[in-house]
Amino acid sequence: MGRKVTNKIIFENITVLDAGAKGVSVAKAPEGQVIFIPNVVPGDVVDVQTLKKRKAYFEGKAIKFHEYSKDRIEPICQHFGACGGCKWQNMNYDKQLFYKNQEVFNNLKRIGKIELPTFEPILGSAKQFFYRNKMEFGFSDTRWLTEKEIQSEETFQKNALGFHIPRMWDKILDIEKCHLQEDPSNAIRNEIKCFATENNMTFFNARNHEGLLRTLMIRTASTGEIMVLLQFFKEDKAQRELLLDHIHTTFPQITSLQYVINGKANDTLYDQDIKLYKGRDYILEEMEGLHFSINAKSFYQTNSDQAYELYKITREFAGLTGNEVVYDLYTGTGTIAQFVSKQAKKVIGVEAVPEAIFDANENAKRNNISNCEFYVGDMKNVFNDDFITQHGQPDVIITDPPRDGMHKDVVEQILKIAPEKVVYVSCNSATQARDLALMDEHYKVTRVRPVDMFPQTHHVENVVLLERR
């Protein structure tokens, strides 16, 4: 049943049917239109008020619950609903895994349109909270107020240090306690906000491009090491040193304390000159006795414990005997390459980011690995016939591309050199499915195993083994 309220529609007694893309759930209006609804769980029966009407669907919100799903649980985070980070925290974990597995299967089947083997069981994460090793927070002088805070009519302190409100680039939700990164992450963030406010340091205003404090990044490692990086919008030596000295004194366990002065339009770090203030400019991660240095710009899987499980599955799928030449495409800092190197004859890693390759070479030296070689370049340009002639025909290719998947030229080159096996690790099964379809004539998918790296969210990794037909 639907009734209009001004230009919006209220649908009553709507059953939520499924979990959809980007962490929202899916229902259907009486006339069959799809409705996307956040903060509900499949099985809930709700009244929905539409917020936006598109050609093929509505976006709406639940304004009344008639029945609660058996899969619904109470979120533990006080910021759930306002913060967009953990959209599935109200759904029991077994059901989260079910929907992640279903998403991978649907993408591979519907987009890839390929023959699939029986999926191996999705690998859940032993830690469902406090599993992230990297968090980034934004400063703002105009904190976002939740509906509850607005209705309370209290006066709130304007400064915020927390997360961007989804789809609002200039709005920051102040975070008191986040359940994604182990302490002292919360203690460090709250102390920085408190000290900066007490000392009249200005928080960033994204619209006017003014203020001193811009972003905060905290990285932790399974070794116990901690990196803190503060981004300032402008230089103010006295205030900068006052804050950095306070952090160093209050949290002496910090291994790497760094800062950057960034006055450009965006807050990305990759083109910035990062300054070391105390300690060293990297932290060390450990995996099976291998040590990897992680600097401020390094990519490293953000769930360290589950990264180990992901790499073990990758190595198992590769089925190495010690005689194979392995190419590791999109190698990053060479973690997968070095992880499999003991069971390979030679591993060649390729990555577009020069700093990552520098780290990969340094890590190989640190780990006394002599059978790994790393090269910088855009994959579609470097990964060519001359490169293959120089470094040898690969028996196995491992590829772990970014969310966009592999460039079509890279796919074509893989098909041209035709290794026996390709192990494809992906954080986006939709683009993975597209690439698998391009390879289907020459390669058969023989193993599939999703891996949950990000509990409480809709994100999921997937590992596929392709064998030459």
SULQUI-V513421 format. One record per residue. N is the residue number from 1. RES is the residue in one small letter. SS is DSSP state (H for helix, E for strand, L for the rest). Layout:
# SULQUI-V513421
n=<N:N>
res=<RES:RES>
ss=<SS:SS>
This chain:
# SULQUI-V513421
n=<1:2:3:4:5:6:7:8:9:10:11:12:13:14:15:16:17:18:19:20:21:22:23:24:25:26:27:28:29:30:31:32:33:34:35:36:37:38:39:40:41:42:43:44:45:46:47:48:49:50:51:52:53:54:55:56:57:58:59:60:61:62:63:64:65:66:67:68:69:70:71:72:73:74:75:76:77:78:79:80:81:82:83:84:85:86:87:88:89:90:91:92:93:94:95:96:97:98:99:100:101:102:103:104:105:106:107:108:109:110:111:112:113:114:115:116:117:118:119:120:121:122:123:124:125:126:127:128:129:130:131:132:133:134:135:136:137:138:139:140:141:142:143:144:145:146:147:148:149:150:151:152:153:154:155:156:157:158:159:160:161:162:163:164:165:166:167:168:169:170:171:172:173:174:175:176:177:178:179:180:181:182:183:184:185:186:187:188:189:190:191:192:193:194:195:196:197:198:199:200:201:202:203:204:205:206:207:208:209:210:211:212:213:214:215:216:217:218:219:220:221:222:223:224:225:226:227:228:229:230:231:232:233:234:235:236:237:238:239:240:241:242:243:244:245:246:247:248:249:250:251:252:253:254:255:256:257:258:259:260:261:262:263:264:265:266:267:268:269:270:271:272:273:274:275:276:277:278:279:280:281:282:283:284:285:286:287:288:289:290:291:292:293:294:295:296:297:298:299:300:301:302:303:304:305:306:307:308:309:310:311:312:313:314:315:316:317:318:319:320:321:322:323:324:325:326:327:328:329:330:331:332:333:334:335:336:337:338:339:340:341:342:343:344:345:346:347:348:349:350:351:352:353:354:355:356:357:358:359:360:361:362:363:364:365:366:367:368:369:370:371:372:373:374:375:376:377:378:379:380:381:382:383:384:385:386:387:388:389:390:391:392:393:394:395:396:397:398:399:400:401:402:403:404:405:406:407:408:409:410:411:412:413:414:415:416:417:418:419:420:421:422:423:424:425:426:427:428:429:430:431:432:433:434:435:436:437:438:439:440:441:442:443:444:445:446:447:448:449:450:451:452:453:454:455:456:457:458:459:460:461:462:463:464:465:466:467:468:469>
res=<m:g:r:k:v:t:n:k:i:i:f:e:n:i:t:v:l:d:a:g:a:k:g:v:s:v:a:k:a:p:e:g:q:v:i:f:i:p:n:v:v:p:g:d:v:v:d:v:q:t:l:k:k:r:k:a:y:f:e:g:k:a:i:k:f:h:e:y:s:k:d:r:i:e:p:i:c:q:h:f:g:a:c:g:g:c:k:w:q:n:m:n:y:d:k:q:l:f:y:k:n:q:e:v:f:n:n:l:k:r:i:g:k:i:e:l:p:t:f:e:p:i:l:g:s:a:k:q:f:f:y:r:n:k:m:e:f:g:f:s:d:t:r:w:l:t:e:k:e:i:q:s:e:e:t:f:q:k:n:a:l:g:f:h:i:p:r:m:w:d:k:i:l:d:i:e:k:c:h:l:q:e:d:p:s:n:a:i:r:n:e:i:k:c:f:a:t:e:n:n:m:t:f:f:n:a:r:n:h:e:g:l:l:r:t:l:m:i:r:t:a:s:t:g:e:i:m:v:l:l:q:f:f:k:e:d:k:a:q:r:e:l:l:l:d:h:i:h:t:t:f:p:q:i:t:s:l:q:y:v:i:n:g:k:a:n:d:t:l:y:d:q:d:i:k:l:y:k:g:r:d:y:i:l:e:e:m:e:g:l:h:f:s:i:n:a:k:s:f:y:q:t:n:s:d:q:a:y:e:l:y:k:i:t:r:e:f:a:g:l:t:g:n:e:v:v:y:d:l:y:t:g:t:g:t:i:a:q:f:v:s:k:q:a:k:k:v:i:g:v:e:a:v:p:e:a:i:f:d:a:n:e:n:a:k:r:n:n:i:s:n:c:e:f:y:v:g:d:m:k:n:v:f:n:d:d:f:i:t:q:h:g:q:p:d:v:i:i:t:d:p:p:r:d:g:m:h:k:d:v:v:e:q:i:l:k:i:a:p:e:k:v:v:y:v:s:c:n:s:a:t:q:a:r:d:l:a:l:m:d:e:h:y:k:v:t:r:v:r:p:v:d:m:f:p:q:t:h:h:v:e:n:v:v:l:l:e:r:r>
ss=<L:E:E:E:E:L:L:E:E:E:E:E:E:E:E:E:E:E:E:L:H:H:H:L:E:E:E:E:L:L:L:L:L:E:E:E:E:L:L:L:L:L:L:L:E:E:E:E:E:E:E:E:E:L:L:L:E:E:E:E:E:E:E:E:E:E:E:L:L:L:L:E:L:L:L:L:L:L:L:E:L:L:E:L:L:L:L:L:L:L:E:L:H:H:H:H:H:H:H:H:H:H:H:H:H:H:H:H:H:H:H:L:L:L:L:L:L:L:L:E:E:E:E:L:L:L:L:L:L:L:L:L:L:E:E:E:E:E:E:E:L:L:L:L:L:L:H:H:H:H:H:H:L:L:L:L:L:L:L:E:E:E:E:E:L:L:L:L:L:L:L:E:E:E:L:L:L:L:L:L:L:L:L:L:H:H:H:H:H:H:H:H:H:H:H:H:H:H:L:L:L:L:E:L:E:L:L:L:L:E:L:L:E:E:E:E:E:E:E:E:L:L:L:L:L:E:E:E:E:E:E:E:L:L:L:L:H:H:H:H:H:H:H:H:H:H:H:H:H:H:L:L:L:L:L:E:E:E:E:E:E:L:L:L:L:L:L:L:L:L:L:L:L:L:E:E:E:E:E:L:L:L:E:E:E:E:E:L:L:E:E:E:E:E:L:L:L:L:L:L:L:L:L:H:H:H:H:H:H:H:H:H:H:H:H:H:H:H:L:L:L:L:L:L:E:E:E:E:E:L:L:L:L:L:H:H:H:H:H:H:H:H:H:L:L:E:E:E:E:E:E:L:L:H:H:H:H:H:H:H:H:H:H:H:H:H:L:L:L:L:L:E:E:E:E:E:L:L:H:H:H:H:L:L:H:H:H:H:H:H:H:L:L:L:L:E:E:E:E:L:L:L:L:L:L:L:L:H:H:H:H:H:H:H:H:H:H:L:L:L:E:E:E:E:E:E:L:L:H:H:H:H:H:H:H:H:H:H:H:L:L:L:E:E:E:E:E:E:E:E:E:L:L:L:L:L:L:L:L:L:E:E:E:E:E:E:E:E:L>
